[in-house]
Amino acid sequence: MVPFVHLNGRLVEVSQLASFEVGSEFERSTVEFLQQWQQGQDRFDLYTSGSTGKPTNISIQRQQMVASANMTIEAFNLLPHDTLHLCLNTGFIAGKMMLVRAMVGNMNIVAEEPSAYPKALADHLDTIHFTALIPLQLENLLADEPSLHALNKMKGIIIGGAPTSAELEKRVQEISAPVFATFGMTETVTHVALRRLNGAGRSKYYQVLPGIQIDLDDRECLAISGPVTLGKRIVTNDRVKLVDKTHFEWLGRIDNVINSGGIKIQLEEVEREVAKVLSKLGLKYRAFAAGIPDKSLGQVLVLCLEGQETPINTLLAELKSQLPKYHAPRKVLFIDRFVETSTGKINRRETIKPVMG
């Protein structure tokens, strides 16, 4: 049983959840899931995030969630009565698994409405041991001194939902607590591998958690099996470079490879260079690369920037000098606001659809 749940500033005992008056969808989904878990429900229907396609419904068994929770508890040396911080949507797997970790590990949980700037950390400076954030949330917390103090006191901080930018990776060096990027998905019951972003252990390689086996399919995409998949081999659409049996480098999604005049371009590799150049030039744009139809090349590489149009000749020149030949964007598209999924990820397909012809 969870020692206590601090939900949007209100303290509630698990035994009294039925009388808790919910005031938002977040509170409803949080209370509902806690009740289902306490009642011993064995199977949970979940939707994938929809960041790379239409959200799909999948069923996850309780034992998979317990296996995932135990891997995280062991990895971060979380102990009974430690306190977890939850600021993710509990309608999806990432938020639900924070609740499961608390219940499996007999830990307290401070849960707050998901937002770009989580506020609960500043109210619990010395009492939170672990949190899961998206990159935007971490960026905002780094700018707040009380929240940074709270982060520094933690056993671990995990970042997921979107790739971390080069600029953010520089900034997380301010945090003394270990910060990790995560690799996982709904089908693997959140993360199965971690990459250290700060400190002496900083690395560009992901390390799989104990009990997870990895290999490649014929497309050089990662395949995963272990207790969280019930032993089933899950083949992803993530292109990786295997370093050894437990480490890999993430290259990008196979569906984000475009063919421009016979040159295959991995969009995420372009985006990593874009992030570095934007930081160097002091430009604060959200960005992603895309391929749009072209009569002569089949597809042409473009860079999408969120916000008002500004002169970008310097940006394009920098990218051309930094990227391999033919891998620099041919043009820049300014888009007022990117379309996002329900979990806050950029929906590339919907954002670029108006210019696809």
Secondary structure as UniProt FT lines:
FT   STRAND          5..7
FT   TURN            8..9
FT   STRAND          10..12
FT   HELIX           14..19
FT   HELIX           25..38
FT   TURN            39..40
FT   STRAND          43..47
FT   TURN            51..52
FT   STRAND          57..61
FT   HELIX           62..75
FT   TURN            76..77
FT   TURN            80..81
FT   STRAND          83..86
FT   TURN            90..91
FT   HELIX           93..104
FT   TURN            105..106
FT   STRAND          108..111
FT   HELIX           120..123
FT   TURN            125..127
FT   STRAND          130..133
FT   HELIX           135..142
FT   HELIX           145..152
FT   STRAND          156..159
FT   HELIX           166..171
FT   HELIX           172..174
FT   STRAND          179..185
FT   HELIX           186..188
FT   STRAND          190..196
FT   TURN            200..201
FT   STRAND          206..208
FT   TURN            210..211
FT   STRAND          213..216
FT   TURN            218..219
FT   STRAND          221..225
FT   HELIX           227..229
FT   TURN            230..231
FT   STRAND          234..242
FT   STRAND          247..253
FT   HELIX           254..256
FT   STRAND          257..260
FT   TURN            261..262
FT   STRAND          263..266
FT   HELIX           267..281
FT   STRAND          287..294
FT   TURN            295..297
FT   STRAND          298..306
FT   HELIX           313..322
FT   TURN            325..326
FT   STRAND          331..335
FT   TURN            342..343
FT   HELIX           348..352
FT   HELIX           353..355
//
